[in-house]
């Protein structure tokens, strides 16, 4: 998040365990805010980055509504449609 923000990106996030980003000792300057995960938020984002593999997420739905998905956890392994939008990192 820090590197993206330093390069001018607007970063938002979603985690089912956190309604907002908790204070972090080393990253107090992070501007990212937690948002509701919905079609509008996914569609407005240039990219959706998956950094943890939560079982609470519907990954086929996320891929369907995202412009680009960067999957750092192989969370989209079971997705069968829209794979042209998924980059495994």
Contact map, one row per residue, 1 for C-alpha under 8 A:
11111000001000000000000000000101000000000000000000000000000000000000000000000000000000000
11111100000000000000000000100100000000000000000000000000000000000000000000000000000000000
11111110000000000000000000000000000000000000000000000000000000000000000000000000000000000
11111111111000000000000000000000000000000000000000000000000000000000000000000000000000000
11111111111000000000000000000110000000000000000000000000000000000000000000000000000000000
01111111100000000000000000000000000000000000000000000000000000000000000000000000000000000
00111111100000000000000000000000000000000000000000000000000000000000000000000000000000000
00011111110000000000000000000000000000000000000000000000000000000000000000000000000000000
00011111111000000000000000000000000000000000000000000000000000000000000000000000000000000
00011001111100000000000000000001000000000000000000000000000000000000000000000000000000000
10011000111110000000000000000011100000000000000000000000000000000000000000000000000000000
00000000011111000000000000000001111000000000000000000000000000000000000000000000000000000
00000000001111100000000000000001111000000000000000000000000000000000000000000000000000000
00000000000111110110000000000000011110000000000000000000000000000000000000000000000000000
00000000000011111110000000000000010000000000000000000000000000000000000000000000000000000
00000000000001111110000000000000000000000000000000000001000000000000000000000000000000000
00000000000000111110000000000000000000000000000000000000000000000000000000000000000000000
00000000000001111111110000000000000000000000000000000000000000000000000000000000000000000
00000000000001111111100000000000010000000000000000000000000000000000000000000000000000000
00000000000000000111110000000000110000000000000000000000000000000000000000000000000000000
00000000000000000111111000000001110000000000000000000000000000000000000000000000000000000
00000000000000000101111100000000000000000000000000000000000000000000000000000000000000000
00000000000000000000111110110000000000000000000000000000000000000000000000000000000000000
00000000000000000000011111110000000000000000000000000000000000000000000000000000000000000
00000000000000000000001111110000000000000000000000000000000000000000000000000000000000000
00000000000000000000000111110000000000000000000000000000000000000000000000000000000000000
01000000000000000000001111111100000000000000000000000000000000000000000000000000000000000
00000000000000000000001111111100000000000000000000000000000000000000000000000000000000000
00000000000000000000000000111110000000000000000000000000000000000000000000000000000000000
11001000000000000000000000111111000000000000000000000000000000000000000000000000000000000
00001000001000000000000000001111100000000000000000000000000000000000000000000000000000000
10000000011110000000100000000111110000000000000000000000000000000000000000000000000000000
00000000001110000001100000000011111000000000000000000000000000000000000000000000000000000
00000000000111100011100000000001111100000000000000000000000000000000000000000000000000000
00000000000111000000000000000000111110001000000000000000000000000000000000000000000000000
00000000000001000000000000000000011111001000000000000000000000000000000000000000000000000
00000000000001000000000000000000001111101100000000000000000000000000000000000000000000000
00000000000000000000000000000000000111111100000000000000000000000000000000000000000000000
00000000000000000000000000000000000011111110000000000000000000001100000000000000000000000
00000000000000000000000000000000000001111111000000000000000000000000000000000000000000000
00000000000000000000000000000000001111111111100000000000000000000000000000000000000000000
00000000000000000000000000000000000011111111100100000000000001001110000000000000000000000
00000000000000000000000000000000000000111111110000000000000000001110000000000000000000000
00000000000000000000000000000000000000011111110000000000000000000000000000000000000000000
00000000000000000000000000000000000000001111111100000000000000000110000000000000000000000
00000000000000000000000000000000000000000011111100000000000000000011000000000000000000000
00000000000000000000000000000000000000000000111110000000000000000111110000000000000000000
00000000000000000000000000000000000000000100111111000000000000000111110000000000000000000
00000000000000000000000000000000000000000000001111100000000000000000111100000000000000000
00000000000000000000000000000000000000000000000111111000000000000000111110100000000000000
00000000000000000000000000000000000000000000000011111000000000000000001110000000000000000
00000000000000000000000000000000000000000000000001111100000000000000000110100000000000000
00000000000000000000000000000000000000000000000001111110000000000000000011100000000000000
00000000000000000000000000000000000000000000000000011111100000000000000000000000000000000
00000000000000000000000000000000000000000000000000001111110000000000000000000000000000000
00000000000000010000000000000000000000000000000000000111110000000000000000000000000000000
00000000000000000000000000000000000000000000000000000111111001000000000000000000000000000
00000000000000000000000000000000000000000000000000000011111111000000000000000000000000000
00000000000000000000000000000000000000000000000000000000111111100000000000110010000000000
00000000000000000000000000000000000000000000000000000000011111110000000000010111100000000
00000000000000000000000000000000000000000000000000000000011111111000000000000000000000000
00000000000000000000000000000000000000000100000000000000111111111100000000000000000000000
00000000000000000000000000000000000000000000000000000000001111111111100000000000011011000
00000000000000000000000000000000000000000000000000000000000111111100000000000000110000000
00000000000000000000000000000000000000100110000000000000000011111110000000000000000000000
00000000000000000000000000000000000000100110101100000000000001111111100000000000000010000
00000000000000000000000000000000000000000110111100000000000000101111100000000000000010000
00000000000000000000000000000000000000000000011100000000000000100111110000000000000011100
00000000000000000000000000000000000000000000001111000000000000100111111000000000000011100
00000000000000000000000000000000000000000000001111000000000000000001111100000000000001111
00000000000000000000000000000000000000000000000011100000000000000000111111110000000001111
00000000000000000000000000000000000000000000000011110000000000000000011111100000000000011
00000000000000000000000000000000000000000000000001111000000000000000001111100000000000011
00000000000000000000000000000000000000000000000000001000000000000000001111111000000000010
00000000000000000000000000000000000000000000000001011000001000000000001111111100000000000
00000000000000000000000000000000000000000000000000000000001100000000001001111110000001000
00000000000000000000000000000000000000000000000000000000000000000000000001111110000000000
00000000000000000000000000000000000000000000000000000000000100000000000000111111000000000
00000000000000000000000000000000000000000000000000000000001100000000000000011111111000000
00000000000000000000000000000000000000000000000000000000000100000000000000000111111000000
00000000000000000000000000000000000000000000000000000000000100010000000000000011111000000
00000000000000000000000000000000000000000000000000000000000000110000000000000011111111000
00000000000000000000000000000000000000000000000000000000000000100000000000000011111111000
00000000000000000000000000000000000000000000000000000000000000000000000000000000011111100
00000000000000000000000000000000000000000000000000000000000000100111100000000000011111100
00000000000000000000000000000000000000000000000000000000000000100001111000010000011111110
00000000000000000000000000000000000000000000000000000000000000000001111000000000000111111
00000000000000000000000000000000000000000000000000000000000000000000011111000000000001111
00000000000000000000000000000000000000000000000000000000000000000000011110000000000000111
